[in-house]
Amino acid sequence: MPTMYLVLIAIVVVVLGTVLARYQYVARHVPEVQSTVTEPRWVRWTLTGIALTFMLLFLLLPLVAVFVEALRKGWDTYVAALTEPDAWSAIKLTLITALIAVPLNLVFGVAAAWAIAKFEFKGKALLTSLVDLPFSVSPVVAGLTYVLLFGANGWFGSWLEAHNLKVIFAVPGIVLATVFVTFPFIARELIPLMQAQGNDEEQAAIVLGASGWQTFWRVTLPNIKWGLLYGVILCNARAMGEFGAVSVVSGSIRGQTNTIPLHVEILYADFQSSAAFAVASLLALLALVTLVLKSIAEWRAEKEHKEAASLPPERPRDDSAATA
């Protein structure tokens, strides 16, 4: 029981510490502006109280409840639930899926964002719409689409079966479904960032003789690195927590095609609540890690932007003096 309280205290400290650090940084570095708010003080305090109450009831308390239930029967039971063969298989499959899906989305996201933000071409509006497609399509519908394409009775099912290839109810189907539901995150994070930066630096590098790859690695990538990291963090969190599309294409085979969210559902349906919450706590820890990394990425991005804005403008070089 003391271990449980230590874990809960650590969770609260991490969440509050991240929020306070973010607030203190903004308070120190954002210049003060004259307030234009005309509402009475009690209105502002009431709205702030409502927002904080909402966060406490619907965000913090459910997060704490997951760990309370996970550790209710003691630390040994908690560890046993995580090291059980089916749970370990689900953890490994989730990590493998994320390790494949996130790099693929990284390549696609950077390429799509670079094309949309830096160039004008036919079909640009269509490509932008396709990037947003997974946001408007239910993950379950996406999973059913893959079943229609690669299932036993699907369009390519007979060809896959003839060549002894299995997509649905196997790892490839899980990876495909995860890639589909997560590929907008990196692209959508980078597109507005690249559009705001414009093309001036890239054009200057090309005029000075840099190749396309040199321009990307030495000019474009350093300018988008924190936005790229932020997009990767969000993409990874969604990849590891995806349920709808994966549940359709995986078949929920214990020890083979279950990811962490699917394993949690099976445990809870079998009335193994302690084990279900123990495995679910891994996703909760992922949420906390995502929050911390997101805050660090935003803090570093704001810090670099602030430092760049504070630099004095370069003096024009006096060529006549240099030649003399």
N, C-alpha and C positions, 0 to 999 in steps of 0.2 A: 504493500500500500504506500509506504513512503516514496518508492520509486515512481509510482503513478503521479503523486503530487509534484515531484520534481520535474517530471516530463511536462505536466500542465503548466507549471510555473515557467519552464523554459519556452513553451509555445507563446504564452502571453508576453514574456519579455521580448522575444524575437519580433512579434507583431508590433507591439508598442514601441520598441526600440527603432524599428524601421520607419514607422510613421513619424516619431519624434525627430529622428535624424534628418528625415526629409524636410520636416517643417522648419527645423533650425537652420538648415542650409538655405532654404528659400528666404527665411527671415533675414539672414545675414547678407545675402548676395543680391536679392531682388531690390532694386531701388524703391523707396517709398513714394507713393503717389497720393495725391489728395483724393480722399474718398468722395465718390459721387452718390453714395447710397443715401437715400432720404428717408428710409423707413426708421421708425423708432427703434431704440435699443432692444426693447422687449420682443419685437418681431424678429430681429436677427438672432437673439438668443433662443427664441422658440424654434426657429427653423434649424438652427445648429443642434439643439437638443433632439429634435425629431430625427435628423440625419444620424446622429450618434446612436440614438436608441435603435434605429433601424439596423445599423451596422452591428450593434451588439447582439440583437435578437436573431438576425437572419444570416450573419456571417461568422462572428466570433464564437457565439454559443454553440452552433452546430459543429464547428471545428473542434472545440473543446470536448463536446459530447462524444465525438468519434474516438478520441483517445481515452476518455473515461470508460466507455464500453469496452474498448480493446484491452484495457489493463484491469478490468474489473476482477478477473479471476487470477490475477497475479502475473508476474513477469515470465515465469516458466511457461505458463499457458500461452502467453503472447508469442514468445520465441518459438514454441512448438508449432503454432499456427503458421508462422512464416517459413519454417524449415520443413514443413510437411511436403512430400514429393510433388503433389499436384500444385501446391502454392508456389513452390520453387520453379516448377515448369512454367507456370503462368508469368512469374516474374521474368524469367529468361526470355520467354517469347515476347513479352512487352518491350524489353530492352532491345532485342534483335529487331523488332518492327520499327522502333524509334530510330535505331542506328542506320536503318536502310531508308526510311521515309524522310527523315530530316535532311540528310545530305542531298537527296534528290530534289526536295523542295527548295533547298538552298540554291542549287544550280538554276532551277527553273525560276525562282523568285528574282534572283539577281538579273538573269537574262531578260525576263519579262519587264521588270522595272526599268532596266537600262533602255530597252527598245521603246517602251511607252513614254518615258520621260525625256529621252534624248533625241528621238528621231520622229519624223513625220512619214507615214506610209499608209498605203491602202489597207484597210482591215484593222486599223488601230483601235477604233471604237469597238469592233467585234472582240478583239483580244482583251480589251479592258472589261467588257461584259463577261467574257468567259472566266476571267480571273475571279469575278464575284459570284460565279455560278454556285459553288458549294455553300455560300452563305444563304442562298435562296432555295436550295434543294434539301429536303430532309435527308439525313444520313441513312435512314432505313431505305428510302427510295434509291439512293446511290448503291447500297448493298444489293438490292433487288436487281438493279441494272447489271451489276457484275454477274449475278446468278443467271440472268437472261443471256448474257454473252458467253460465259465460260462454264455454266452448269452442264450437267449430264445431258439435259434436253435443250441446251442453249444453242446459239448460232454456231459456236466453235466447239461445242461439247464433243461431237463425234470425232473431229480431227484431233483434239487433245487426247481423247481416249485411245485413238488408234496409235498415237505416238507415246503413249504411257506417260502423259503429262497431267498433273493435277493442279488446278488453280483454286477452285471452290472447295471449302472444307480442308484447306491446307494453308501453309504460310504465305505463298504468293498471293492468294486472294485477300488475306488479312493485310498484307503490305499495300496492295492496290487500293483497297478501301480506305486505308489510313492516309495514303498519299492524296487521294481525292479530297477528303474532308479537311486536310491541313494545308494544301498548297497555296491558298490565298494569303496566309498570314505573313510570310516574308515579303511577298510582292507588294501587298497592300501597305506594309510598313515603309517600304523603300520608295514607292512611286511618288507620294507627296514630298518626301525628303529630297529626292533627286530633282523634281520639278522646281522646288524652291531654290535649290542651289544653281540651277541654270547650266549653260554649256560653256561659259566663258573660260573656265580653267582648262577644260578638255581641249577647246579650240586653241588656246594659247600653247598647250603642250604639243599639239599636232603641228602648229606653225613652227615650233622650235625643233621639230624633227623627231618627236617621239612616235613610236609605232602604236597601233591600237592596244596591244597588250600592255605596253609600258604606260600608256595613258590610264588604263584601267587600274593597274597595280599601284601606280605611284600618285595618281591624282584622284580618281573616282573612289577607289576602295578606302583610302584613309578618311575621306569625307563622309562616308556612309557607315563606318565600322560600328558605331554604337547603335544606330538604327538597325543594322543587320543583326547585331547580337540580340537586340530586343526582339526582333522577329523570330530568330532561332529559338529563343527561350519560350515564346508563346507557342510556336509550332511544336516544340518538343513536349510541352505540357499537354497540348491537345492530342498529340499522337499517343501519349501514354494513357490518357484518360478517355479515349474514344470508346463508345459503347454501341451506338445504334447500327452503324454500317458494319462493324466487325462482328456483331452478334448474328447478322444475316449470313455472312459469307464464311464464318468459322465453323458452324455446326456445333459449337460448344462441347467439343470432345475433351473430356477430362484428361489432363496430362499431355495433351497434344496440341489442341487449337484454342485453348482458353487463355485470354489475356487477363490482366489483373481485374479490370471491371467485370468481366464475365465470371471470373472465379468468385468474386464477391457476391454476385447475384446467385450463383449456385449454392454457395454456403448459406446465404440468408434464406433461400428457399428450402434448404434442408434443416432449418431451425438451428444452425450452428452460428448463433449471433456473435458470440465472442470471437470465433475465428474469422467471421466476415468483417467485423470491425477492425480486427488486427490487420488483415490484409488491406482494408480500406484506409487504414492509417498511413500506409505507404503513399497513397495518392494525396492524402492530406499533407504529408511531409513535402511531397513534390510541390504542392500549392504554396507552402511556406517558402521553399527554396526559390520558386519562381518569383514570388513577391520580393524577396531580398535581392535576387539578381536583377530583376526589373528596376528596382530602386537604385542599385549601384550603376546600372547602365545609364539611367536617366541623369543621375548625379554627375557621372563622368562627362556625359554629353553637354550638360549645362555648364560644367566647369570649363571645358575646352572652349565652348562658345563664348563664355564670359572672358576668358583669357585672350581669345582672338580679338574680341571687340575692344579690349582695353589696350591693345598694342598701338603705339603711335604710327601714323602713316609713314610709309617710306619716302625719304627725300629723293627727288629726282636727281640723277647723277649729272654733274657738270662735265660734259664731254670736252668742252673747250679747255678747261683747266687740266684735264687729264692729258690732253694732247700737248699742252704747253710744257 
